Amino acid sequence: RVQAATGMDTLVHCVEAYTGLGHNPISDGLALSALELVGRSLFNAVSDPSQARYRMDMLNASLMAGMAFSNSMVGLCHAMAHGCGAVAQIPHGEAVAILLPAVMRYNMEANSRGEALSQRYGRLLLALSGPEVYAGASPLHRGEKAIQAVEDLNRLLHSKCGLPLSLSQAGVTREQLPAIYVDGQLAAVWRLGVDEEFLPVGTDCRFIQIIEETEESNHEK
């Protein structure tokens, strides 16, 4: 489960480094190369830890993803996960894995960069799922397909090692959400440099909508 959670944190580093406001050619190349390794080896490393090649792939992916976001930055998913860790003691890798699909959809729908983000998310589909899946998807739908690929990986890891699929499964209560919101917003603006335009506004609107989507879409199907 630790391998799964830290591997999903690596995946989120790739996604946010590649699609954040500070992305650049250096972070792009590192993030995409790391994501290919994650797509190829994370589930295999969790399924069979004795296979050194898969674990080595994940070690290299973790290093490259760290270099990627150090040259770009992470975003809203990490900010909200920091709140989950501070308030509810949810392990960081589990929190980002749960939150990422809903945050990706929020990013595509809620701000002026939505169309550009959809295209960049679509490029992630190639790295994460391979050329056949990428070529078989309509360009208009590749962004959503990339999100679904993350959800599918979460479910595989849940079935293999119990990685939680929702914040309620991880132990977060509704009463903790306002405090998570405050901590996450502070993390986003002060520590991560996320543009305030892209933050959910108010504890009773988009922030809650993101949380509720993790409850609905990330439950095991």
Backbone hydrogen bonds in HBPLUS format (Angstrom, degrees):
<---DONOR---> <-ACCEPTOR-->    atom                        ^
c    i                          cat <-CA-CA->   ^        H-A-AA   ^      H-
h    n   atom  resd res      DA  || num        DHA   H-A  angle D-A-AA Bond
n    s   type  num  typ     dist DA aas  dist angle  dist       angle   num
A0005-ALA N   A0001-ARG O   2.91 MM   4  6.12 164.0  1.93 150.3 154.0     1
A0006-THR N   A0002-VAL O   2.91 MM   4  6.04 172.4  1.91 157.4 159.6     2
A0007-GLY N   A0003-GLN O   2.93 MM   4  5.89 146.6  2.04 137.7 147.6     3
A0008-MET N   A0004-ALA O   2.92 MM   4  6.16 150.6  2.01 146.2 153.7     4
A0009-ASP N   A0005-ALA O   3.01 MM   4  6.28 146.7  2.12 142.5 151.9     5
A0010-THR N   A0006-THR O   3.06 MM   4  6.35 149.2  2.15 140.0 147.7     6
A0011-LEU N   A0007-GLY O   3.02 MM   4  6.39 152.7  2.10 142.6 150.0     7
A0012-VAL N   A0008-MET O   2.92 MM   4  6.21 158.1  1.97 149.5 154.5     8
A0013-HIS N   A0009-ASP O   2.91 MM   4  6.18 153.6  1.98 148.4 155.7     9
A0014-CYS N   A0010-THR O   3.08 MM   4  6.41 153.2  2.15 148.3 154.9    10
A0015-VAL N   A0011-LEU O   3.00 MM   4  6.36 163.6  2.03 154.3 157.8    11
A0016-GLU N   A0012-VAL O   2.92 MM   4  6.02 177.0  1.92 158.6 159.6    12
A0017-ALA N   A0013-HIS O   2.94 MM   4  5.84 153.3  2.01 141.4 149.5    13
A0018-TYR N   A0014-CYS O   3.00 MM   4  6.07 154.9  2.06 147.8 154.2    14
A0019-THR N   A0015-VAL O   3.09 MM   4  6.19 140.4  2.25 142.6 152.8    15
A0020-GLY N   A0016-GLU O   2.92 MM   4  5.38 127.2  2.20 141.3 147.3    16
A0023-HIS N   A0020-GLY O   3.29 MM   3  5.55 167.7  2.30 115.1 115.1    17
A0028-ASP N   A0024-ASN O   2.81 MM   4  5.90 161.1  1.85 165.3 171.8    18
A0029-GLY N   A0025-PRO O   3.17 MM   4  6.19 169.1  2.18 141.4 143.6    19
A0030-LEU N   A0026-ILE O   3.20 MM   4  6.42 168.8  2.22 153.4 156.5    20
A0031-ALA N   A0027-SER O   2.87 MM   4  5.89 162.9  1.90 149.6 155.0    21
A0032-LEU N   A0028-ASP O   2.98 MM   4  6.13 170.6  1.99 157.9 159.9    22
A0033-SER N   A0029-GLY O   3.10 MM   4  6.15 163.8  2.13 145.6 150.5    23
A0034-ALA N   A0030-LEU O   2.95 MM   4  6.06 159.2  2.00 148.2 154.4    24
A0035-LEU N   A0031-ALA O   2.89 MM   4  6.04 155.2  1.95 146.5 153.8    25
A0036-GLU N   A0032-LEU O   3.07 MM   4  6.31 150.0  2.16 147.1 153.8    26
A0037-LEU N   A0033-SER O   3.39 MM   4  6.72 154.2  2.46 141.7 147.3    27
A0038-VAL N   A0034-ALA O   2.99 MM   4  6.37 154.0  2.06 149.2 157.1    28
A0039-GLY N   A0035-LEU O   2.86 MM   4  6.06 169.1  1.87 155.6 157.8    29
A0040-ARG N   A0036-GLU O   3.06 MM   4  6.18 145.7  2.18 141.0 149.9    30
A0041-SER N   A0037-LEU O   2.90 MM   4  5.87 146.7  2.01 147.8 156.1    31
A0042-LEU N   A0038-VAL O   2.99 MM   4  5.10 167.5  2.00 139.3 140.5    32
A0045-ALA N   A0041-SER O   2.80 MM   4  5.85 152.3  1.88 151.9 158.9    33
A0046-VAL N   A0042-LEU O   3.04 MM   4  6.35 152.9  2.12 152.7 160.0    34
A0047-SER N   A0043-PHE O   2.83 MM   4  5.99 155.4  1.89 147.7 155.4    35
A0048-ASP N   A0044-ASN O   2.88 MM   4  5.91 155.9  1.94 148.0 153.1    36
A0051-GLN N   A0048-ASP O   3.06 MM   3  5.93 172.4  2.07 129.1 131.6    37
A0056-MET N   A0052-ALA O   2.82 MM   4  5.98 153.1  1.89 151.9 159.9    38
A0057-ASP N   A0053-ARG O   2.99 MM   4  6.16 152.0  2.07 137.9 145.3    39
A0058-MET N   A0054-TYR O   3.07 MM   4  6.40 154.4  2.14 144.3 150.5    40
A0059-LEU N   A0055-ARG O   2.89 MM   4  6.18 147.6  2.00 144.0 153.5    41
A0060-ASN N   A0056-MET O   2.95 MM   4  6.20 165.7  1.97 154.4 157.2    42
A0061-ALA N   A0057-ASP O   2.82 MM   4  6.03 154.4  1.89 145.6 154.0    43
A0062-SER N   A0058-MET O   2.86 MM   4  5.94 158.3  1.90 144.1 149.5    44
A0063-LEU N   A0059-LEU O   3.10 MM   4  6.36 159.8  2.15 147.3 152.1    45
A0064-MET N   A0060-ASN O   2.94 MM   4  6.18 171.8  1.95 155.2 157.3    46
A0065-ALA N   A0061-ALA O   2.81 MM   4  5.89 160.4  1.85 151.5 157.5    47
A0066-GLY N   A0062-SER O   2.99 MM   4  6.09 153.2  2.06 142.3 149.5    48
A0067-MET N   A0063-LEU O   2.98 MM   4  6.31 152.8  2.06 148.1 155.8    49
A0068-ALA N   A0064-MET O   2.82 MM   4  6.06 144.9  1.94 142.4 153.1    50
A0069-PHE N   A0065-ALA O   3.00 MM   4  6.33 168.6  2.01 157.8 156.9    51
A0070-SER N   A0066-GLY O   3.05 MM   4  6.05 139.1  2.22 136.8 148.3    52
A0071-ASN N   A0068-ALA O   3.08 MM   3  5.34 142.6  2.23 102.2 112.9    53
A0073-MET N   A0069-PHE O   2.82 MM   4  4.42 100.0  2.47 105.3 125.2    54
A0079-ALA N   A0075-GLY O   3.07 MM   4  6.37 156.4  2.13 149.2 156.7    55
A0080-MET N   A0076-LEU O   2.92 MM   4  6.15 167.8  1.94 159.4 160.3    56
A0081-ALA N   A0077-CYS O   2.97 MM   4  6.13 153.1  2.05 143.2 151.6    57
A0082-HIS N   A0078-HIS O   2.85 MM   4  6.05 149.2  1.94 148.5 155.8    58
A0083-GLY N   A0079-ALA O   3.27 MM   4  6.64 150.7  2.36 141.8 148.8    59
A0084-CYS N   A0080-MET O   3.02 MM   4  6.43 152.0  2.10 145.2 153.1    60
A0085-GLY N   A0081-ALA O   2.91 MM   4  6.20 153.9  1.98 150.5 157.1    61
A0086-ALA N   A0082-HIS O   2.90 MM   4  6.09 163.5  1.92 151.5 156.0    62
A0087-VAL N   A0083-GLY O   2.92 MM   4  5.91 166.1  1.94 152.7 156.5    63
A0088-ALA N   A0084-CYS O   2.89 MM   4  5.32 145.2  2.01 128.7 140.0    64
A0090-ILE N   A0084-CYS O   3.40 MM   6  5.73 176.1  2.40 116.8 118.0    65
A0089-GLN N   A0085-GLY O   3.02 MM   4  4.27 131.7  2.26 112.5 117.2    66
A0094-GLU N   A0091-PRO O   3.09 MM   3  5.46 120.8  2.46 106.5 120.8    67
A0095-ALA N   A0091-PRO O   3.02 MM   4  6.30 159.3  2.06 158.2 164.8    68
A0096-VAL N   A0092-HIS O   3.02 MM   4  6.33 168.6  2.03 163.7 164.8    69
A0097-ALA N   A0093-GLY O   3.14 MM   4  6.15 154.5  2.21 138.2 145.5    70
A0098-ILE N   A0094-GLU O   3.09 MM   4  6.26 158.7  2.13 148.5 153.4    71
A0099-LEU N   A0095-ALA O   3.05 MM   4  6.20 163.0  2.08 152.5 157.1    72
A0100-LEU N   A0096-VAL O   2.96 MM   4  5.76 151.0  2.04 149.6 154.4    73
A0103-VAL N   A0099-LEU O   3.00 MM   4  6.10 162.4  2.03 162.1 167.2    74
A0104-MET N   A0100-LEU O   2.86 MM   4  6.01 160.9  1.90 162.0 166.7    75
A0105-ARG N   A0101-PRO O   3.09 MM   4  6.37 159.7  2.13 147.9 152.7    76
A0106-TYR N   A0102-ALA O   2.93 MM   4  6.15 158.0  1.98 145.5 152.2    77
A0107-ASN N   A0103-VAL O   2.83 MM   4  6.05 161.8  1.86 152.7 157.2    78
A0108-MET N   A0104-MET O   3.07 MM   4  6.35 150.8  2.16 145.8 153.1    79
A0109-GLU N   A0105-ARG O   3.05 MM   4  6.20 146.7  2.17 147.7 156.6    80
A0109-GLU N   A0106-TYR O   3.14 MM   3  5.20 123.2  2.48  96.6 111.0    81
A0110-ALA N   A0106-TYR O   2.86 MM   4  5.58 152.2  1.93 162.3 165.2    82
A0114-GLY N   A0111-ASN O   3.12 MM   3  5.69 152.3  2.20 124.8 125.6    83
A0117-LEU N   A0113-ARG O   2.78 MM   4  5.90 159.7  1.82 162.9 170.0    84
A0118-SER N   A0114-GLY O   2.88 MM   4  6.06 152.5  1.95 147.2 154.7    85
A0119-GLN N   A0115-GLU O   3.16 MM   4  6.48 152.2  2.24 145.5 151.9    86
A0120-ARG N   A0116-ALA O   3.04 MM   4  6.37 154.7  2.11 145.6 152.6    87
A0121-TYR N   A0117-LEU O   2.72 MM   4  5.93 161.8  1.75 157.4 162.7    88
A0122-GLY N   A0118-SER O   2.90 MM   4  6.05 146.5  2.01 137.2 146.9    89
A0123-ARG N   A0119-GLN O   3.09 MM   4  6.46 140.4  2.25 138.9 148.5    90
A0123-ARG N   A0120-ARG O   3.12 MM   3  5.06 122.2  2.47  92.5 106.6    91
A0124-LEU N   A0120-ARG O   3.23 MM   4  6.61 140.0  2.40 139.8 150.0    92
A0124-LEU N   A0121-TYR O   2.99 MM   3  5.07 126.3  2.29  96.5 111.0    93
A0125-LEU N   A0122-GLY O   3.09 MM   3  5.26 136.8  2.29  98.8 110.4    94
A0128-LEU N   A0124-LEU O   2.84 MM   4  6.01 160.5  1.88 157.3 163.4    95
A0129-SER N   A0125-LEU O   2.81 MM   4  5.55 165.2  1.83 147.9 152.7    96
A0130-GLY N   A0126-LEU O   3.00 MM   4  4.85 140.6  2.16 121.3 129.2    97
A0134-TYR N   A0130-GLY O   3.15 MM   4  6.29 163.1  2.18 151.6 156.8    98
A0135-ALA N   A0131-PRO O   2.82 MM   4  5.85 166.5  1.84 149.1 152.8    99
A0136-GLY N   A0132-GLU O   3.03 MM   4  6.08 143.5  2.17 140.3 150.0   100
A0137-ALA N   A0134-TYR O   3.25 MM   3  5.47 161.4  2.29 106.5 112.2   101
A0141-HIS N   A0138-SER O   2.84 MM   3  5.23 146.6  1.96 112.8 123.4   102
A0145-LYS N   A0141-HIS O   2.93 MM   4  6.16 154.6  1.99 150.8 159.1   103
A0146-ALA N   A0142-ARG O   2.89 MM   4  6.10 145.7  2.01 144.7 152.8   104
A0147-ILE N   A0143-GLY O   3.19 MM   4  6.57 152.3  2.27 144.0 151.0   105
A0148-GLN N   A0144-GLU O   2.92 MM   4  6.25 157.3  1.97 149.7 156.2   106
A0149-ALA N   A0145-LYS O   2.88 MM   4  6.14 142.4  2.03 141.1 151.5   107
A0150-VAL N   A0146-ALA O   3.14 MM   4  6.51 148.3  2.24 144.2 151.5   108
A0151-GLU N   A0147-ILE O   3.03 MM   4  6.41 159.3  2.07 149.9 155.7   109
A0152-ASP N   A0148-GLN O   2.81 MM   4  6.05 155.4  1.87 148.3 155.1   110
A0153-LEU N   A0149-ALA O   3.01 MM   4  6.22 155.5  2.08 142.9 149.0   111
A0154-ASN N   A0150-VAL O   2.93 MM   4  6.24 158.2  1.98 151.7 157.9   112
A0155-ARG N   A0151-GLU O   3.01 MM   4  6.30 156.3  2.06 148.7 154.6   113
A0156-LEU N   A0152-ASP O   2.97 MM   4  6.28 155.1  2.03 148.8 155.6   114
A0157-LEU N   A0153-LEU O   2.97 MM   4  6.20 162.2  2.00 153.5 157.8   115
A0158-HIS N   A0154-ASN O   2.84 MM   4  6.06 146.8  1.95 145.1 155.4   116
A0159-SER N   A0155-ARG O   2.93 MM   4  6.16 160.4  1.97 148.8 153.1   117
A0160-LYS N   A0156-LEU O   2.99 MM   4  6.19 140.2  2.15 140.1 151.4   118
A0161-CYS N   A0157-LEU O   2.86 MM   4  5.86 166.7  1.88 150.3 153.3   119
A0162-GLY N   A0158-HIS O   2.85 MM   4  4.30 143.2  1.99 120.6 125.6   120
A0170-ALA N   A0166-SER O   3.08 MM   4  6.43 143.1  2.22 141.5 152.3   121
A0171-GLY N   A0167-LEU O   3.01 MM   4  6.27 115.4  2.44 136.0 151.8   122
A0172-VAL N   A0167-LEU O   2.88 MM   5  5.34 163.4  1.91 150.1 145.1   123
A0171-GLY N   A0168-SER O   3.12 MM   3  5.03 147.2  2.23  96.1 106.0   124
A0176-GLN N   A0173-THR O   3.00 MM   3  5.42 148.0  2.10 108.8 118.2   125
A0177-LEU N   A0174-ARG O   3.14 MM   3  5.35 155.4  2.20 106.8 114.1   126
A0180-ILE N   A0176-GLN O   3.04 MM   4  6.26 155.6  2.10 153.8 161.5   127
A0181-TYR N   A0177-LEU O   2.82 MM   4  6.00 157.3  1.87 157.1 163.1   128
A0182-VAL N   A0178-PRO O   3.07 MM   4  6.36 161.3  2.11 149.1 152.6   129
A0183-ASP N   A0179-ALA O   3.03 MM   4  6.22 172.9  2.04 152.3 154.2   130
A0184-GLY N   A0180-ILE O   2.82 MM   4  5.85 159.4  1.86 148.6 155.4   131
A0185-GLN N   A0181-TYR O   2.88 MM   4  6.00 156.2  1.94 151.3 157.3   132
A0186-LEU N   A0182-VAL O   3.07 MM   4  6.27 162.4  2.10 150.6 155.0   133
A0187-ALA N   A0183-ASP O   2.96 MM   4  6.17 157.1  2.01 146.0 152.8   134
A0188-ALA N   A0184-GLY O   2.94 MM   4  6.10 154.1  2.01 144.4 151.3   135
A0189-VAL N   A0185-GLN O   3.09 MM   4  6.30 168.1  2.10 154.6 155.9   136
A0190-TRP N   A0186-LEU O   2.90 MM   4  5.70 161.0  1.93 151.2 157.0   137
A0191-ARG N   A0187-ALA O   3.08 MM   4  4.96 132.1  2.32 114.2 128.1   138
A0192-LEU N   A0187-ALA O   2.88 MM   5  6.10 142.0  2.03 163.6 173.9   139
A0194-VAL N   A0188-ALA O   2.72 MM   6  5.10 157.1  1.77 152.5 149.8   140
A0198-PHE N   A0195-ASP O   3.03 MM   3  5.89 158.7  2.08 126.3 130.2   141
A0199-LEU N   A0196-GLU O   3.19 MM   3  5.29 170.8  2.20 111.6 112.8   142
A0205-CYS N   A0202-GLY O   3.38 MM   3  5.70 169.9  2.39 115.9 114.8   143
A0209-GLN N   A0205-CYS O   2.92 MM   4  6.15 150.8  2.01 149.5 159.1   144
A0210-ILE N   A0206-ARG O   2.87 MM   4  6.13 155.1  1.93 154.0 158.3   145
A0211-ILE N   A0207-PHE O   3.10 MM   4  6.45 163.6  2.13 149.7 153.8   146
A0212-GLU N   A0208-ILE O   2.81 MM   4  6.02 163.2  1.84 153.3 158.2   147
A0213-GLU N   A0209-GLN O   2.92 MM   4  6.11 146.0  2.03 143.9 152.9   148
A0214-THR N   A0210-ILE O   3.20 MM   4  6.58 146.6  2.31 145.5 153.6   149
A0214-THR N   A0211-ILE O   3.09 MM   3  5.29 123.7  2.42  98.4 112.3   150
A0215-GLU N   A0211-ILE O   3.31 MM   4  6.74 141.3  2.47 140.7 151.0   151
A0215-GLU N   A0212-GLU O   3.06 MM   3  5.04 124.5  2.38  93.2 107.7   152
A0216-GLU N   A0212-GLU O   3.05 MM   4  6.38 147.7  2.16 145.5 154.2   153
A0217-SER N   A0213-GLU O   2.80 MM   4  5.75 169.9  1.81 159.0 161.1   154
A0218-ASN N   A0214-THR O   3.36 MM   4  5.28 146.5  2.49 116.7 125.0   155
